[in-house]
């Protein structure tokens, strides 16, 4: 039964000939040329902040790759080798800054509210004390003989 489909020694259906191997990719992935790497390096030198170890807004590996027409994995490899990590997305820093500002604003507003609440509590205590005085005066007034 040459070429017939049968159970192989690996336990699945397939051709009897176990010498068949998967075909390698027809074309291996493209590798960057020296010119590609040099262009990527030059572009990264313009858009990467080495002191902060991150891209300047709005650049990313993907935007650099799109601008140069190369795979972004090449950009990532050159950046990692010569510059550093991509750093957090700039949007994250902006969101953190906005949340910090909102927290500060709310803390200040809460302080105003707490001060107002304390003043209200003092005023309520004054009103309660006066009410009690007037209630006693009314009792005295009602208790007097006619």
C-alpha positions as CSV (number, residue, x, y, z in Angstrom):
1,X,0.0,0.0,0.0
2,X,2.5,2.5,-1.1
3,X,1.3,6.1,-0.7
4,X,-1.9,5.1,1.0
5,X,-3.2,7.0,4.0
6,X,-2.7,4.9,7.1
7,X,-2.0,5.3,10.8
8,X,1.7,6.2,11.2
9,X,3.7,5.3,14.2
10,X,3.0,8.8,15.6
11,X,-0.7,8.0,16.0
12,X,-2.3,10.2,13.3
13,X,-3.4,9.8,9.8
14,X,-0.9,10.8,7.2
15,X,1.3,9.4,4.4
16,X,3.4,6.4,5.4
17,X,6.6,8.1,4.3
18,X,7.8,10.0,7.5
19,X,10.6,11.5,5.5
20,X,8.4,14.2,4.1
21,X,9.3,17.5,5.8
22,X,7.5,20.8,5.7
23,X,8.8,23.2,3.0
24,X,10.9,26.0,4.3
25,X,9.6,29.5,3.4
26,X,10.3,30.3,-0.2
27,X,11.9,33.6,0.7
28,X,13.7,34.3,4.0
29,X,12.8,37.5,5.8
30,X,14.5,40.6,4.5
31,X,17.5,41.8,6.5
32,X,18.3,45.5,6.8
33,X,21.2,46.8,4.7
34,X,23.9,49.1,6.2
35,X,22.1,52.0,4.5
36,X,18.8,50.9,6.1
37,X,20.4,50.8,9.6
38,X,22.2,54.2,9.0
39,X,18.8,55.8,8.0
40,X,17.1,54.3,11.0
41,X,19.8,55.5,13.3
42,X,19.7,59.0,11.9
43,X,15.9,59.2,12.2
44,X,16.0,57.8,15.8
45,X,18.7,60.4,16.6
46,X,16.1,63.1,15.8
47,X,13.1,61.7,17.6
48,X,14.5,59.8,20.6
49,X,15.3,61.5,23.9
50,X,18.3,59.7,25.3
51,X,18.2,61.5,28.7
52,X,14.6,60.5,29.3
53,X,15.1,57.1,27.5
54,X,12.0,57.4,25.5
55,X,10.6,58.7,22.2
56,X,9.6,62.3,21.9
57,X,5.9,62.7,21.2
58,X,4.3,61.5,18.9
59,X,7.1,59.1,17.6
60,X,7.1,55.4,18.1
61,X,8.9,52.4,16.5
62,X,5.9,52.1,14.2
63,X,5.9,55.8,13.1
64,X,9.6,55.8,12.4
65,X,9.2,52.6,10.4
66,X,6.3,54.1,8.4
67,X,8.3,57.2,7.7
68,X,11.3,55.2,6.4
69,X,9.3,52.4,4.7
70,X,11.0,49.7,6.7
71,X,9.7,47.0,9.1
72,X,9.2,48.3,12.6
73,X,11.2,45.3,14.0
74,X,14.3,46.8,12.3
75,X,13.6,50.1,14.0
76,X,13.1,48.4,17.4
77,X,16.4,46.5,17.0
78,X,18.4,49.6,16.1
79,X,16.7,51.6,18.9
80,X,17.4,48.8,21.5
81,X,21.1,48.4,20.4
82,X,22.0,52.1,20.3
83,X,19.5,54.2,22.1
84,X,17.5,52.4,24.8
85,X,14.0,51.2,25.6
86,X,11.0,52.7,23.8
87,X,9.8,54.2,27.2
88,X,6.2,54.5,28.2
89,X,3.8,55.8,25.7
90,X,3.6,59.6,25.8
91,X,-0.2,59.4,26.3
92,X,0.4,57.6,29.6
93,X,2.5,60.5,31.0
94,X,-0.2,62.9,29.8
95,X,-2.9,61.0,31.5
96,X,-1.0,60.7,34.7
97,X,-0.3,64.4,34.7
98,X,-4.0,65.1,34.1
99,X,-5.1,62.8,36.9
100,X,-2.6,64.4,39.2
101,X,-3.9,67.8,38.4
102,X,-7.5,66.6,38.9
103,X,-6.6,65.1,42.2
104,X,-5.0,68.3,43.4
105,X,-8.0,70.3,42.3
106,X,-10.4,67.9,44.1
107,X,-8.2,67.9,47.3
108,X,-8.4,71.7,47.3
109,X,-12.2,71.6,46.8
110,X,-12.5,69.0,49.5
111,X,-10.6,71.3,51.9
112,X,-13.0,74.2,51.1
113,X,-16.0,71.8,51.7
114,X,-14.5,70.6,54.9
115,X,-14.0,74.1,56.1
116,X,-17.6,74.9,55.1
117,X,-18.8,71.8,56.9
118,X,-17.0,72.8,60.1
119,X,-18.5,76.3,59.9
120,X,-21.9,74.7,59.4
121,X,-21.4,72.5,62.4
122,X,-20.5,75.5,64.5
123,X,-23.6,77.3,63.3
124,X,-25.8,74.3,64.0
125,X,-24.4,74.0,67.5
126,X,-25.2,77.8,68.1
127,X,-28.7,77.3,66.7
128,X,-29.3,74.2,69.0
129,X,-28.1,76.1,72.0
130,X,-30.4,79.1,71.3
131,X,-33.3,76.7,70.6
132,X,-32.8,75.1,73.9
133,X,-32.7,78.5,75.6
134,X,-35.9,79.5,73.9
135,X,-37.5,76.2,74.8
136,X,-36.7,76.7,78.5
137,X,-38.0,80.2,78.3
138,X,-41.2,78.9,76.8
139,X,-41.5,76.3,79.6
140,X,-41.1,79.0,82.1
141,X,-43.7,81.2,80.3
142,X,-46.1,78.3,80.1
143,X,-45.6,77.3,83.8
144,X,-46.4,80.7,85.3
145,X,-49.7,80.9,87.1
146,X,-52.4,82.8,85.5
